[in-house]
Amino acid sequence: MARRRAAVEPWLPLSWLQGDALDTGLPSHRFDGAVMAYGLRNLADPGAGLIELRRLLRPGARAGVLDFNRMGEGSLAARFQRFYLRRLVVTVAAQVGLREHYAYLEASLQQFPKGEVQERLARDAGFAAASHRPLAAGQMGALLLTA
Ligand SMILES: C[S@@+](CC[C@H](N)C(=O)[O-])C[C@H]1O[C@@H](n2cnc3c(N)ncnc32)[C@H](O)[C@@H]1O
């Protein structure tokens, strides 16, 4: 899908590589930046994913990690999140035959570290700076990193 979309903009200098985000096999300290969207939550070990990400980046490089934001239980925002994941996202996905691609979302979010824990994991992984910022009224979150 990404390859097909990129073909629409052939001037983008892209090359494609499929691999394990926990063990990419890419050289250390080679990259000036990285982004990950809705990936960290899906890794078996998000802390290990951040260690691998840090290994790839040059000192001073920046990275941004976007994902759902896990909120305090019982807050209005958390209840709203549960509502739209169950009643909107999964329901609509089921109608277009994609139920199994979205049904796991709520459970994966319950295992996902909260923003402040992501910041700590990133600092433990060796990032010089890590700041988690809520987006979309707290429903999503961006982990902003400097190597
Ligand atoms: C919600 S999808 C997000 C995909 C893409 N980033 C996007 O925004 O469309 C999460 C993906 O992470 C992949 N994934 C889980 N663990 C992985 C790993 N260790 N290495 C690479 N991909 C992994 C899953 O196979 C799944 O395709």
PDBQT file of the ligand as one rigid body, heavy atoms in Angstrom, charges set to zero:
ROOT
HETATM    1  C1  LIG A 201      -1.422  -0.419  13.466  1.00  0.00    +0.000 C 
HETATM    2  S1  LIG A 201      -0.254  -1.046  12.289  1.00  0.00    +0.000 S 
HETATM    3  C2  LIG A 201       0.442   0.497  11.806  1.00  0.00    +0.000 C 
HETATM    4  C3  LIG A 201       1.043   0.461  10.471  1.00  0.00    +0.000 C 
HETATM    5  C4  LIG A 201       1.543   1.796   9.916  1.00  0.00    +0.000 C 
HETATM    6  N1  LIG A 201       2.510   2.437  10.766  1.00  0.00    +0.000 N 
HETATM    7  C5  LIG A 201       0.415   2.721   9.627  1.00  0.00    +0.000 C 
HETATM    8  O1  LIG A 201       0.279   3.786  10.232  1.00  0.00    +0.000 OA
HETATM    9  O2  LIG A 201      -0.394   2.393   8.737  1.00  0.00    +0.000 OA
HETATM   10  C6  LIG A 201       0.985  -1.770  13.338  1.00  0.00    +0.000 C 
HETATM   11  C7  LIG A 201       1.949  -2.640  12.572  1.00  0.00    +0.000 C 
HETATM   12  O3  LIG A 201       3.072  -2.957  13.397  1.00  0.00    +0.000 OA
HETATM   13  C8  LIG A 201       3.566  -4.179  12.942  1.00  0.00    +0.000 C 
HETATM   14  N2  LIG A 201       4.556  -4.724  13.910  1.00  0.00    +0.000 N 
HETATM   15  C9  LIG A 201       4.357  -5.260  15.132  1.00  0.00    +0.000 A 
HETATM   16  N3  LIG A 201       5.530  -5.648  15.676  1.00  0.00    +0.000 NA
HETATM   17  C10 LIG A 201       6.498  -5.335  14.764  1.00  0.00    +0.000 A 
HETATM   18  C11 LIG A 201       7.909  -5.487  14.735  1.00  0.00    +0.000 A 
HETATM   19  N4  LIG A 201       8.577  -6.027  15.754  1.00  0.00    +0.000 N 
HETATM   20  N5  LIG A 201       8.574  -5.048  13.651  1.00  0.00    +0.000 NA
HETATM   21  C12 LIG A 201       7.917  -4.465  12.603  1.00  0.00    +0.000 A 
HETATM   22  N6  LIG A 201       6.593  -4.301  12.577  1.00  0.00    +0.000 NA
HETATM   23  C13 LIG A 201       5.882  -4.732  13.639  1.00  0.00    +0.000 A 
HETATM   24  C14 LIG A 201       2.319  -5.011  12.744  1.00  0.00    +0.000 C 
HETATM   25  O4  LIG A 201       2.553  -6.088  11.878  1.00  0.00    +0.000 OA
HETATM   26  C15 LIG A 201       1.368  -3.973  12.138  1.00  0.00    +0.000 C 
HETATM   27  O5  LIG A 201       1.411  -4.033  10.742  1.00  0.00    +0.000 OA
ENDROOT
TORSDOF 0
